[in-house]
């Protein structure tokens, strides 16, 4: 019987107080993520001990679908990537199957985190980036989950909390707030134009606009189970087909709940919509009072009398 042996991932530890002559263990950490990446192989696990890391992280080690390269904080948000002059964390072009987990990324000059195909960014706090909070361009299989993405961008037209294009992306369970333009923008960019992407279980508020999905004609994307709040545009489709269901879509004095451009088809139903909007599906519920606890203070829980129940 022939048996294929799979190399097990090695875990290395880094600390701002580490030393290059150390072994890379938890009690003898290396001095930086860059040093660890230079000595690790694809599929290894790099754990950051609490502290402030004042240099950008550039990842050039691809993992595999079953064994990704993992860069994680030992304790959530206590490993801080601070003040990078470029991207805070940059997964180099062509590098795939990388997981970024639990880091705090602060004040990157460009994007907080920029990733490639089959990358996962989870449990991170990404804030005060110069451009995007998270970006992923022309990728496949991007996963963004359970992140807090806030206060990113300086340009009120081009900078967003999340800015991505590609196929089969999943954006779920994030809080996306107070970013310059859109909380999230999916954009069309051939050959990986946005298609079969899913945006669900997210809370988006305090951005100039909430969410827009650009896609080529005939391609379909899905938005469901979200709370999207905006004073301007809540949910936009630009080209393609956008399926939207079971969302809470609200905002005081909002200009437009649904906004379809360039031949976009929005197939929406079972949403709770501000009375200033326009019903799309026969089961949409239009309300004056949403029954949210206190949106002005970021309290988006549902009261017992909320029609969203």
N, C-alpha and C positions, 0 to 999 in steps of 0.2 A: 504494500500500500504506500503510495507516494503522498506526502503531506507537505503543503506549502507553509513555510514558516513566515510569519509576519512580524517584522521588527516592532517592538513595543516602544511607545513614545517615552522619551526621557524628559524629566522635569528639571528645569534650571530656575534658579532664583536670582533676582537682581535687587539692588538697593542703592539709593544715592550715596550711601556710605560704604558701598562695596569696594572690592579691590580686584584688579585684573589677575593677580596671582592667587586669588581664592579658587575654590573648587566649583563654585556655582551651586552649592547646597543651600538649604534654608539657613544654616548657621554660618556659612561662609560664602555669601552672595557675591555675584559679579557686580560691576559698577554701573552698568547701563543696559538698556534693552538692545542697543546697537551691538554692544560687545557680545551679548548672549546670542543674538541672531547670527553673528559672524562665526560662532563656535557650535551652533546647533545645526540640525538637519531638518528638512521638511517633515512635518508631522509631530515635532516635539512640542513641549508645553513650557512656556516661559511665564513665570509667576513674579509679579512685581510686589515687593514688600511696601508697606506704607511709606510715603514720602513724596517729595516734589522732584520731578524729572525735567530739567530745563534744557531739553533738546528734542528735536523731532524724532519720531519713530518711523523708520523706513523698512518695510517688510518685503523681502525678496525671496522668501522661502515658501514655495507652494506645498500644500499638503495634499491629501487625497480625500475623496468623499467619505471614506470610512475612518480616516485619521488626519484631520485638518491640523495645520499649524495653529496653535492657540497662544494668544497673549492676553493675560488676565491679571486683574488685581486680586491680591490675597484677601483683602477686605474691600467691599464695594465702595467705590469712589474715593478711597484713601490713597490710591496711587494716582498722582496728579501729573499729567503732561501739560506743562505750563509754558506759554509764551513762545511757541515755535515761530520762527520767521517765515515758515512756509506752511505746509499742512501739519496739523498736530500729529496725526497718524496717517501714513500714506502706504497703501498696498500697491506696489509697483505694477505698471502695466504688464499684463500677461500672467501675473501671479494669481493663483486660484486657491480655493479651499482654505481660507484663513478665518479664524474666529477672534474677535476683539470683545472682551468680556469684563465689565465692571469698572472700567477706567473712568476717571474724570479728565476731560480734555478742555483746557481753558485758554482763551485768548490766542488762538492760532491766527497768524496773519492772513491765511487763505482759508481753506476748509478745515473744520475740526477733524473729521475723519473722511478719508477718500479711499474707497475699496473697489475691488474688481469682481469678477464672476465667482459665484458659489462662495461668497463671503457672508459672514454673519457678524452683525454688531448688536450686542445685547447688554442690557443692564448698565449702560453707560450714561454719564451726565456730560453733555456736550454743550458748552455755552460760551458766548462772547467771541465767536470766531469772526474774522474779518469778512468772510464771504458766506459759504454754506456751512450749516451744522454738519450734515452728512451728504456726501455726493457719491454717485455710482453711475458711470457713463458707459452706455453700450454694453451692458453686462447681462448675464443670465443667472437666474437663481439667487439673487441677492436677498438676504433676510435681515430686516431691521426690527428688533423686538425689545419691548420693555425698557426703552431709553427715555430719558428726560432731555429734550432738545429745546433750548430756549436762548433768547437774546443773541441770536446769530445774525450776521450781515450788517453792512453799512450802507449799501445801495438800496433805496426803497423800490427799485424796479427789478433788479436782477438777483438779489440775495434771498435765500429761503432757508427754512429749517432743514428740509430734505429736498434734494434735487437729483433726480435719477431718470435714466432711460434704460430700457432693456425688456427682456421677456421673463415671465414667471417670477417676478419679484414679489416678496411678501413683506408688508409693513404692518405690524400688529402690536397692540398693547402699549403704544408709546404715548407720552404726553408731549405735545408740540405747541409751544406758546411763545408769544412775544418776539417772533422773528420778523425781519424787515418786510418781506413781501408775502409770499405764500408760506403757510405752515409746511405744505408739501406740494411740489410740482413734479409730476411725471411728464417727461417731454419726449417727443418723437425724434429719433435720430437713427436713420438706417445704417447698417442692416439689422440692428437689434431694436427696431422701433418698439415702443411700449405695447406689449400684448400679453394677455393672460396674467396680468398682475392683480394682486389682491391687497386691499387696504381695509383693515377691519380692527375693531376693538380699540380704536385710538380716540384720544381726547385732544381736540385741536381748538385753541382759542387765543385771542389777544394778538394774532398776526394781522397784517393788513388785509389779506384774504386767506381763506382756510385751505382749500384743496382744488387743484386743477389737474386734469388728465388729458394730455395730448397724445393722439394716436393716429395711425394711418387708417384709411377707409377699410372697413371690413374686419378690423381687429377689435377685440373685446377685452374690457377690464372691469373689475368688480370692486364696489365700495359698499360695505355693509357693517352694521352693528357699531357705528361710530357716533360720537357727539361732536358736531362741527359747529362752531360759533364764530360769527364774523359780523362786523358792522358794514362790510362792503359785499364781496362776493363769497358765497359759502361753498358751492360745489359747481365746478365748471367742467365741461367736456369740449374738447377741440379736436374734431375729426373722430372717426371710429365710433364704437358703441360702448356706452358706459352704463353698466347695470348697478343701480343703487337701491338698496332695500334695508329696512329696519334701522334707519339712521335717525338721529335727532339733529335737525338742520335749522338753526335759529340764529337770531341776532337782532339787537335793537335798531330799528330804522334801516335794516339791511337793504341794499340796492337790489339784490337778486339772489334767490335761493338756488335756483338752477340756471346755469348760463351755458347755452349750446352755441358753438361757433364752428365755421368751416365744415358744415355738413354733419356735425356730431349728432348722434341719436342717443338720447338719454332715456333708458328704460327704468323707470322708478316706480316703486309702490311700497306700501307699508312703512312710510316714513312719517315722523312727526315734524311738521313744517310751521314756521311762523306765518301768521295770518297775512303778512305782507307778501308772501310768496305765491306760487301758483301750483295747484295740485297737478301731479303728473299721473298718479295711479288711482284707481277707484277706492283703494283702502288707505290712502294717505290721510293723516289726521292734521287738520289745520287749527292752530290755537292762537289765542292772544296771550294767555298765561301758560308758561311751559311747566310749571311745577318743579323747577330746579331750586335747590336750596338757596344759593346766592351766587349767580354767575359773576357778579362784579368782584367778588372776592375769590373767584376760582373754585367755588363749591358747587360742583355739577352733579351732586347726588340728587336722586329723585325723591321728592316728598311723597307722602302716602297718597296725596290727592293729584299727583301728576298724571296727565292723560297719556304720558309715555308708557305708563304701566299697562 
